[in-house]
Amino acid sequence: MTGSGAFSHASVLAAEVGLLLGGCRRVVDGTVGGGGHARMLRDAGAEILAFDRDPAAVAAARAALGEGATVRQVEFSAAARGAETAAFRPDGVLLDLGVSSPQFDDAGRGFTFRPGAALDMRMDGEGPTAADWLNDADEETLGRAFADWGDEPRARALARAVVRRRASQPFAISDDLVNAIRGVLGPRSGAPEFARLFQAVRIAVNDEIGRLADALEGFRAVLAPGGVFAVIAYHSGEDRVVKHTFREWARDCVCPPEQPVCTCRGHALGALLTRRAVRPGPGEVAANPRARSARLRAFRKAAA
């Protein structure tokens, strides 16, 4: 995953990030993208340790940030448990999830459903591509991904269609997946359906949900007492993981309700800073539709 860059840094969300993290002295940006948030926080006086799994994003962030920031090419769940992050002892952590505008706009990266684009979708260029996943995953795995991460009511039918089509012609370019979707959802299906289902494939290829859950726990562990953890999510599944995790951390007791005696930690790990997700304003969504699904949540770790 990499910082989305889906909204202007004069936006509601950027302003809220500034309020939440602006007083921090050592900030980890786990998905630095082009470096916009990191630059804003660096200019507010923070020392920045930044990570991204995308080598192009790392190069862009290094050029944008210059001195005053350390940028590494490391996937964020690995960075969360790395020795460098622990030694840095951050009092602020930011994750800006999803795909960046440069990634979408570069057809060679394979995140787009524009005609003729290769089905790649790998954030770091390592491991199986989207084409590999579509050609190799079993029908149950395909259907679960289309349902859970693409919110597709006809997920099982689409999974069957993928399996049937690849038997005669392997998936290779965006047109192959678009045609499979149209074959199930009908000729009127278009950009909204393609966006949802290409997103589902991308999440599966990069194991985005699993890596997120691991990263949340890892970064909380190294966050200094009293530190702030902020996450911007663009997908309902990602936002659900963040919401439930932050709420669980903020509870005194996490034992099952029917259990008569508390045997868990018995105290909250911190407090929610956002009771509800902060969302972009209408003006910024009108100016940049990619910002419409953004949700910002934040948590403060207990002081002791």
SULZI-V727609 format. One record per residue. N is the residue number from 1. OMEGA is omega as a letter, one per 20 degrees, with the letter a starting at -180 (none if undefined). NEAR is the number of other C-alpha atoms within 10 Angstrom. Layout:
BEGIN
n	omega	near
N	OMEGA	NEAR
N	OMEGA	NEAR
END
This chain:
BEGIN
n	omega	near
1	a	30
2	a	26
3	a	28
4	a	26
5	a	22
6	a	22
7	r	21
8	r	16
9	r	15
10	a	9
11	r	16
12	a	18
13	r	22
14	r	18
15	r	14
16	r	17
17	r	22
18	r	17
19	a	10
20	a	20
21	a	23
22	r	19
23	a	16
24	a	20
25	a	17
26	a	23
27	r	29
28	r	30
29	a	26
30	a	32
31	a	30
32	r	35
33	r	34
34	r	26
35	a	25
36	r	18
37	a	22
38	r	27
39	r	20
40	a	18
41	r	23
42	a	21
43	r	13
44	r	15
45	a	15
46	r	23
47	a	21
48	r	25
49	a	22
50	a	28
51	r	28
52	r	28
53	a	25
54	a	23
55	r	16
56	r	16
57	r	26
58	r	24
59	r	17
60	a	14
61	r	25
62	r	18
63	a	12
64	a	15
65	a	20
66	r	11
67	a	11
68	r	14
69	r	21
70	a	15
71	a	23
72	r	20
73	a	19
74	r	20
75	a	20
76	r	27
77	r	21
78	r	17
79	a	23
80	a	26
81	a	17
82	a	15
83	a	11
84	r	11
85	r	19
86	a	17
87	r	9
88	a	17
89	a	17
90	r	26
91	r	23
92	r	28
93	r	29
94	r	25
95	r	26
96	a	26
97	r	25
98	a	24
99	a	22
100	r	19
101	r	16
102	r	16
103	r	21
104	a	17
105	r	13
106	a	12
107	r	20
108	r	15
109	r	19
110	r	26
111	a	26
112	r	23
113	r	22
114	a	17
115	r	12
116	a	15
117	r	19
118	r	23
119	a	29
120	r	25
121	r	28
122	r	21
123	a	25
124	r	19
125	a	13
126	r	9
127	a	11
128	r	14
129	r	22
130	r	27
131	r	22
132	a	16
133	r	19
134	a	23
135	a	18
136	a	15
137	r	14
138	a	14
139	a	18
140	r	13
141	r	16
142	a	23
143	r	23
144	r	17
145	r	22
146	a	25
147	a	19
148	a	14
149	r	23
150	r	24
151	a	17
152	r	20
153	a	13
154	a	14
155	a	22
156	r	19
157	r	16
158	r	24
159	r	26
160	a	17
161	r	16
162	a	27
163	a	19
164	a	14
165	a	17
166	r	16
167	a	10
168	a	8
169	a	10
170	r	17
171	a	22
172	a	20
173	a	19
174	a	24
175	a	17
176	r	22
177	r	21
178	a	20
179	r	15
180	r	21
181	r	25
182	r	16
183	a	15
184	a	17
185	r	17
186	a	11
187	r	10
188	r	8
189	a	14
190	a	13
191	a	12
192	r	8
193	r	18
194	a	20
195	a	14
196	a	17
197	r	25
198	r	25
199	r	22
200	r	22
201	r	25
202	r	27
203	r	24
204	a	20
205	a	21
206	a	20
207	a	12
208	a	17
209	r	18
210	r	14
211	r	15
212	a	19
213	r	15
214	a	15
215	r	21
216	a	21
217	a	15
218	a	20
219	r	25
220	a	22
221	a	15
222	r	21
223	a	25
224	r	22
225	a	18
226	a	16
227	a	24
228	r	27
229	a	27
230	a	23
231	r	22
232	r	26
233	a	24
234	a	20
235	a	20
236	r	16
237	r	17
238	a	22
239	r	22
240	r	12
241	a	16
242	a	23
243	a	21
244	r	11
245	r	15
246	r	23
247	r	16
248	r	17
249	a	22
250	a	20
251	r	16
252	a	14
253	r	16
254	r	16
255	r	14
256	a	11
257	a	9
258	a	6
259	a	8
260	a	8
261	a	9
262	r	12
263	a	11
264	a	11
265	r	12
266	r	12
267	r	13
268	r	16
269	a	21
270	a	23
271	r	20
272	r	20
273	r	16
274	r	16
275	r	12
276	r	12
277	r	17
278	a	16
279	r	18
280	r	19
281	a	13
282	a	13
283	a	11
284	r	19
285	r	19
286	a	11
287	a	12
288	a	13
289	r	13
290	a	17
291	a	23
292	a	18
293	a	16
294	r	24
295	r	21
296	r	24
297	a	23
298	a	26
299	r	28
300	r	26
301	r	23
302	a	17
303	a	10
304	none	8
END
